[in-house]
Amino acid sequence: MGLRIKVHSISDEAQAARLLAQHGCDRVGVEMMAPKFCHLVLELAPVPLRAALIIKQEMLSLGGEAALPRKAAALAIEEAGVLLAGTLKQYQGLVQKLQIQPFGLKEIGAEISAAIERIKPKQDRVWRCGQYRLPLGRKTLIMGILNITPDSFSDGGAYLDPAAAIERGKELVAQGADILDIGGESTRPGAPPVSVEEELARLLPVLDGLAGEVAVPISVDTTKYAVAKECLARGAAIINDVSGLRDPRLAELAAETGAGLVVMHIQGTPQTMQINPVYTNVVGEVIDSLRRSCQLAEEKRVLPEQIVIDPGIGFGKTRSHNLELLQRLQEFRVLGYPILLGTSRKSVIGQVLDLPVNERVEGTAATVALGIQAGVDIVRVHDVRQMARVAKMADAIVRFDPDEEAEN
Ligand code: HH2
């Protein structure tokens, strides 16, 4: 072998700066060059063709690349999506150049800037949930699942007795849960709907037994306004809505109470969702749908710091849809909200491993570890003890910072 060559994988500017400093570059050089060592591919939703052509021209003049569909070159379409490739430095140049351009290009530039800002890793964010401020970015939060239902797909019937459920809730906290998610209605495909009265009859005794007794916030997994309202009044701090705000009053409630709000994606309803779910581009469509739900929440005056998004693994998705979402989870960072992942013991794991619900803990561990690598902030799991360990190990690797290590 002649020359020794190394390959570096750089995912953000801070990492690039570290590499350059280690290489012996001086401070000014590090500052100048770091944005040139980060490469980024962005896809712009269709913009008017004349705007797309100017973006292409400007990006090429900066040494970056901009791909348009063939029909755009033939001027045969009115709008075109733009696939951009470049360094952070080239994007900064592009944004600057677009500032003096017509056809809404200044605004497009501002959107590009904002998107780049949103995907930067952030360490010191908090999730506002009622009186709680949960720190994000340094440790993955564990949301422990407590289903008080006769028919949940994996623990149905186990905690219908309030005393057993309260006991289990305390056990989950002792095992490392940072949040308890209590549910009184199963969302498994085809599960029969439950009335408000029945759902509250299941939830309230358990909520009363846990609120104030455990040191972690309690989340209520419901799609019903009346249920969420009563539970928040009785000490819950988070609304976990698997319907993606089908009832916008849930957002109003979060705004009024300051509760945390999990906005999950679902195609259809639990009754219909697994009957032939269809997408042309599953990742893009789920991101767009979550963007609309979060916009709605903010219009109802929910603060961005209260909102968490969730791609809704298994909710109106086939095995392929779920695997593609899991493979491309990092793309959800473009929305700028913390990400929650709920894969625990789900059917996609059963399909891949050909194992029943009670043997899916290792499969769940794989999704948790890879989710954390992709930028997930919260994992919703049944096996809290095991997944707290998986997350701690994954955090130690993913969030490893040699500078901090040197200080310790
Ligand atoms: N999955 C389930 C229920 N609630 N909430 C969020 N935010 N994300 C999820 O992925 C999610 C969720 C389904 O799991 P489980 O609670 O175990 O089953 P069931 O709905 O049958 O009670």
Boltz pocket constraint, residues with backbone or C-beta under 6 A from the ligand:
constraints:
  - pocket:
      binder: B
      contacts: [[A, 145], [A, 147], [A, 149], [A, 151], [A, 152], [A, 153], [A, 154], [A, 155], [A, 183], [A, 185], [A, 186], [A, 187], [A, 188], [A, 221], [A, 240], [A, 241], [A, 242], [A, 262], [A, 264], [A, 310], [A, 312], [A, 313], [A, 340], [A, 341], [A, 342], [A, 343], [A, 344], [A, 380]]
      max_distance: 6.0
